[in-house]
Amino acid sequence: MTQAAITTHILDLESGEPARGVLVTLRCPEGQTLQATTDADGRISEWQGLLVLTTGTYEMRFKVGAYFSARGTETFFDEIPVQFHTTTARAHYHVPLLLSPFGYSTYRGS
């Protein structure tokens, strides 16, 4: 059985490496806001605070401006907001971000 969770993975397409140290905020349907920072593999699998998964609309805000600034790289983006809707509280929602200084893409992963 899949554990209920919301996770992410950020890959920097310019460097070809995971995006380490990116602060991400997660706004939940009830208004709760959680934060986490990507690890050495560019992943977040646990949030600071207790995530109680419910159905509804969530928003992840990827704070990429600081990430690129620390690398000395010009970027068009300061934050990237990604909204998604959950339909069950018993699923794993994985929201990867493929990132470059002037573009990005995201999708529902597994």
N, C-alpha and C positions, 0 to 999 in steps of 0.2 A: 504494500500500500504506500502511495506517495504521501510524504509529510506536507502539510499545509505550510506554505512559505512564499515569500517574495524575495527573489535574488536577482543579481545583475552581474554582468561581466563586461568590462570596457577594454576594447583593443584599439590601440593607437595605430592607425593605418599608415601614418607617415613614418614612424619609427619601426613598425612591424613588431612592437612589443606590447605587453599588457600596460594599461594606464594605471600606474601605482599612485596612491595618495590623493585620489579624487574624492572630495567630499560630496556626498549624495544625501539629499533629504527626501523623505517619503511622507507625503501627506495622505492620511487615511480618510475614508468616507465620513467618519464621526468627528473629524477635525484634529485628531491626534497627529503629531508630527514627530517622526523619528529621524535619526541621522546615523551615518556610518561612513567610513573611509575605505576605499578600495585597498586590498592587500597587495602583496608583491606579485600576485598573479592577476591583478586587476579585478578581483572579485569581491562581492559583498554577499555573504551568506547569513550574517546575523546583524541585527540592528541594535543600536544603543537604546534600550527600553524594551518593553514587552509588546510584540506585534501580535494582536488578536485579529486574525484574518476574518473578514466579513465580506459579503457581497456589496458591490458598489464601485464608485469611481475613485481611483487612486492617482496620485501624481508623484513622479520621481523628478527631482531637479538635480541635474548633474552640474556641479560647479567647475566647469572646464577652463574658465578664464585663468584661475589661479594655477591650474595644472600647466597650461601652456606658458604662462608667465615665468614659472619656476624653471622651465626648460629653455627660456630665452626665445620662444617661438611666438610670432605674431599670430593672432587668431581673430576671427570675426565674431566668435561667440563668447559670452561671459557665462551664461547658464543655458542649459538645454532642458526644457520641460517636456516630459513625456507623460501623457495621461492614458490610462487604460482602465477597462471595466472588468471586474471579476464577476463570475456567474455562480460560483460555488465557494464556500469557505473551506472546502476540503481538498483544494488543488494546490499544485506548485506552480507559481507564476514566475517565469524567468524572463527578464527584460534586458537582453544584451544591447550594447551600444558600440557601433563601429564608428570611430572618431578620426577626423582629420582637422586641421586648423580652420578649414573653410567649408566643411560639410560633415554630415553624419547620416547614419541610418540606424534603424532599430526594428525589432520584430519580436514576436512572442517565441521564445526559445523553449527548450525542453530541459 
